């Protein structure tokens, strides 16, 4: 894909369904009793991997465009898989399914592509083992493939060293099959889609914040049954982030992005844009199925550098590549810290973002837990995505503000989360 600078992005768009919520709809619907009806489901490669895995586990799932029907069989209705569960490139599928599979009466094995099988899984293996699960890394390197055999689970209280929705969700799902309360305390609140949605499905789940602290605890009790739901998936704010950034940095632009999820545990990008001087207005705010939703109006703005750190980081961890792009064209210096989690995404995103920004002429310094970016003018370059969808999309936005042409190598990796990304561009030209 080759792109160049433009002016005047204008129009009204929608973005695909939220990736995190789409995963969870299928997972929770599969272990619920009855049919779960999902609208605006994200048909990206990662979420399709979740569908594929649950079909292998004996769940009937019907697809009709962006509508998906999951015919759940209850907490104990999954069947032993006749094959390895292929999770593709999806860390969410791997980690959350491991919690569910740890409570089953059959053996299973999860494996993915080369990238997935290099990502750290000890962060779920260790606490699941504390719960009594029989889970191991087949190659004994703390990564997938993972082998899971039946174990008797008991509730634990786990102090998570990192704020990770995937770790928290894995343990809460295992807690559905445990013999007592399972609770997870995080140093700060990670995205809480699991807690909100499990509550809708009928789970006994509670969330608390400690007074005078950012620490947060979620606790779940085992239950007899979950029940199928009807869910409309809100637009993914991680997908909207690219067009929010484009609307801010491309001159003479005004973009309305409709029906976007603005869950406070996910919407840190909005706060960052406002702190940088961005002109953003939320319209038509409402709550559906426990999730906050709004239309987002974005206008071209003169941005300035800020410091991004602390408990804000978990609310925007996936958006840091495109935030770095905004910082690269803003006035002054932006400092991103406390984001070491970036190193264990689809790529080491600290390294990948910094390398590509340098290729575009940006003054950027990587640090152990983030980066320091001094804004200025960007120039076109060849962008090495390393097959990371968020790198491809973030630097497609950078190309719109860069002098000359920019080539996005392996641009089709956007299919993981946003197959129609480049089509949406066309709607705004």
N, C-alpha and C positions, 0 to 999 in steps of 0.2 A: 504494500500500500504506500503510495507517494502522496504527500500533502504539502500545501503551501499556505502562507499567511493570507487571511481574508479579513473583511470588515462586515459588520452588520448582520449578525445572526439574529433572526427574528422568527417567532412563531410559538405554537403551542404543541407540546409533545407529552407523551406518556413514556414511562420506562418499564422494563420487564418486572415481573413480580419479584418480591424480596427473596433472595437466595436462601438466607438462613431460615425464613419462615416456610418456604416451599419444601426444603428438606424435612423439616419437623412435621409438616402436615402429613406427608407420606408415612413417616416413621410412626407417629402417634396413631394415625388412622389404621395402620397395619396391626397394631397391638390393642386397638379398641374393638368393642363389640358393635357391629353394624357398619353401615356405609358412611364414609367421610367424603363429602362433596367439596372439591377444591376449585375455585375460580381464579383466573389470572396467575396460574402456576408458571414458574420459570422453566422453560424447556431448554435450559443450558445443560452442557455435558455433565456437570457435577450432580445436578438434581436428577438427571436421567439415570445416573449411576445408582442413586438411591432407589429409584423405581426398579431398576434391573435386579438389585440385590434382594429386594423384598419379594419380587416375583420368584426368584430362586428359592426363597423361603416359603413358597406356597401361597402367597397372597395374590388374589386376582385384582388387577389394576387396569381400569379402562381409561384410555386417553382420547379426547376429542378436542383438538386444538389446545387451547390453554386451560381447558376444563379437564379435571382428573377425578375419577371415582375410585376410591380405595375401599375394597370390601374386606373389612377387618374381621379377624377371627378371635379377638380377645387376647389377653395377656399371655396365655399359654397355648395359643393356636398356631404358632409358627411351626413349620415342618423342617426336618433335617435337610440341609441343602445337598443336592446330588453332585455339586461341583464347588470349586473355590468361589467365594464371593468376590467378584471383580469390582473394586471401588474406584477404578480409574485414577483420576488425579484429585479425588475429593477427600480432604482431611476431615471435613465435617461428617461425611458418611462413615469413615473409618472409626473415628473416635466415639461418635454417638451410638453407632450400631454395636460397638464393643460392649457398652453398658447394657444394652438389651440382650445381646447374645450371652453375656456372662450369667444371666439368670435362666437360660434355657436348659432343657434336659438332653441336648444333643451336642455333638462336636461341630465346630465350624472353623473355617480358615478364611481370612481376609487378606487380599493382596491387591496392589494397584500398579500403576506405571512406575517408571524408574524414579521420577521426581517424588511421588507419594512414598515409595518404599525407602526413601532416604530421610524422611522427616521424623522427628523424635516422637516416640510413642511411650517412653518410660513414664511420661507425665500422667498417662492413664493406667499403664501396667501396674505401677507401684500402688496407687490407692485402691485399684480394683482387687489386687492381691490381698491388701489389708482387709478387704471386705469378705475374703474367702473365695474369690474367683480363681479359676485355673486358666490363666492367660499368660502366654509367653511369646517372645520374639523368636521366630523360627531360626533366624540366622544369629541369634544371641547378640545382636548389635543395638538393641533397644528400638528397632524400627520394624515396620511391616516387612514381610508377611507376619501376621499374627495368628496363633493357634489358640482356640478357646474350647475347653471341655467343661462338662457339668461341674458345678461347685455349689456348696451351700452358702448363700450370701447372708451376712449379718450387717446391721446398720453400724456406721462409724461416724465420728465427727472428723472431717478432714480440713486441715489448715493448708489451703493452696498457696504455694509461694508466689504464684502469678495470678493476675486477673484474667482468666481464660474461660469464655463461655463454653468451649468445647469440653474442657476438663470438667467443669461444673455440671454440664448437661449429661455427660457420660455417667457420672456418679449418681445423679438424681434418677436417671433411668434405671440404673442397676438397683437403686433404692426401692423401686417398685416391686422388686423380687426379693428384698431382704426381709429379715425377721424382726426388724425394729426401725427406728427413725434413722435416716441418713441425712447428714447435714454437711454443708461445704461453706467455709468462711474464706473470703477473698480479701486481699489488701485494698481493693476498690471494686465497685460493682461493675462486672462485665455485662454484656448484652443479656437481657432477661427474657428473650422470646420463649425459652423453654418453660420458665415458671408461669408466664402469662397463659401460654397455650395449654399446658398440662392442667392448669386450673379450669380452663374451659372444657376440657375433656373429662373432668370429674375427679382429678387427683387431689389428695390432701397435701397441699404444699403451702409453705409459709416463707415469707421473706422479711428480713429485718436489717436495719442499719444501726450500727453502734453510735451512741451519743458521742459527740465531740471526736468523731473518727470517720474516715472514709471506708472503713471495713464493713463488709456486708456478708450476711449469712442467708443461705437458702436451705430449708429443711423439708424433707418429704417422708411421709409414712407409707408403708405398703398398703395397697388397696385391692379389693376383689375384682374390680373391673373399671376400664375406661369406656367411654361411649362416643360413637362417631359424631362428627360435627359438620356443619356447613360453614366454609371459610372462604372469604375473598381475600387473596393475598395482596397487601399494599405494594405500591411501587417501591423498588429497592433503592434506598438512599445512597448506597454505595455506587449504584449505576447512575443515579441522578447527579452524583458529585461531579462527574466529568462535564456535564452540561451546565451545572452551576458554575464551575470554574471557567468554562468557555464563555458563558454570559458575562462574567466579571472581567475577563482579560481581553476579549475581542472588542475593539471599539464599536460604538454605535449598535450595541446589541440589547435586546429585550426578549427574554425567554420565559414562558410559563410552563412549568413542569407539574402535571396534574397527578393527584392521588398518590402522593409519596408518603411512606411510613416515616414518622418523625419521633419514634420511640426515643426517650431521653438517653437511653444507654447506647444509642446508635448515632445520635444527631450532633455529635461534636463538631462535624464539618460546618454546620450552620453557625455555631458560636465562633469558630475560627475565622470564617469569612467575614462575619460582622466585626470581630476584633481587628481584622486587617483593613477595615473600611469599606467592605462590600455592601452594595445596595441590594438587600434581600428582604422580601415581604412574604409572610405566611398568610394564605387566604383559605377560607372554607375549612377551618380546623374542626375535627371531630374525632370520635373514638369508635372503632369497629372491632369486635372480637377481642377487646382488651388493648388494642394497639392504636396509638395516636396517628392520625393521618392529616395531611394538609396539601394544598396546592402551593407551589413555591414560585414566586415571581423574582426574576434576577435581571438586573440591569448593569451595563458597563460601569466600572468603578476604578478609581485610582487607589491601588492597594499599597499597604506599607508593612514592613516586617514586624513580627511579634515573636514571643517565646511561647512554645507549646510543650507542656510537660505535665507530670503528675497524674491525677485521676481523670484528666481529660483524655489521655492517650487511649485507654480501652474503648472509648466511645467513637474513635475515628481511626483505629489502627489500619483498616483496609484502605482508608482514604489518604494516607500519608504520601504515597507517590504523586497524586494529583495536587495535594497541598504543597508539596515541594516544587511542583511546576509553577503554581501561583506565586510562591516565594521567589522563584527565579526571575520573575518579571516585576516584582513589587519594589518599592523604594526601600532602601535600608536592608538590614540583616534580620533573617529569621533563624531562630535556634529551635531545633526539635530534639528533645531529650526524653529519657525514660521509655524509649521505644525499642529496646533490645529484642522484643518479640518479632520485629521485622526480619530478623536473621533466620527464622525458622518458618517462613512462609514458602510459597511456591519457588521463590529464589531467596537469596539473602538480599532483601530489598534495600537495605542500607547501601550495600555495595553496588547493586544494579542501578538504583536511582542516581547515585553519585557519579558512576561511570558515564551514564548517558547524559546527565546534565553537563559534565565536563566536555563531552563530545560536542555539545551545543554552545560551548563557550562560557558556561556559567562558572562563577567563583563559588565552589562548594567544597566543604571539608567533611569527610565522614568521621564520626566519633564512635565510641564503643556502644552507645545506646541511641544514636540518632545522627544528626548532621547539622552543619552551620552553612547557611546559604545567603550570599549577598546578591541582591537583585540587580538586574541590568538588562542588556539586550541579548536575545538568543539568536543563534544562526542555525540554518538547516544542517542536518547530519543524518548518518545512518544509525538507526536505533536498534540495538541488540536486545530484544525482548526476553531472550532465554526461555521462550514459550510461557511467559508469565502474563496472563490476561490483563492484570492491572497495570503492568508496565506498558503494554501495548496501548491501552486506552489513555493512560496519563500522558504519554508522549505524543499521541495523536493530538491532544489538546495543546501541548507545547508547540507543535508544528504550526498551529494557527496563529501564533504570536511570534514566530521566528522568521528571520530574513532568509529568503531562498527556499529551496525544497528540502523536505525531510522524508526519509524513507523508513517506514516501519517494517522491519524484517519479521517474518513469521507472524504477520498480523492476524491470521485466522485463529490464533489462540484465544481471541476474544470470545469465541464460541462457548468457552467454559461457563461464562456468566452472562454474556450479552450478545447473542448471535446476530442481532439486528443493529448492533452499535453503529456501523457505518451507514446503514440505511437511515437511521435517525438523523445523522448529519445532514443528509440530503433534504430532510423536511425543513431545515432551518436556513438553507441557503436562498 
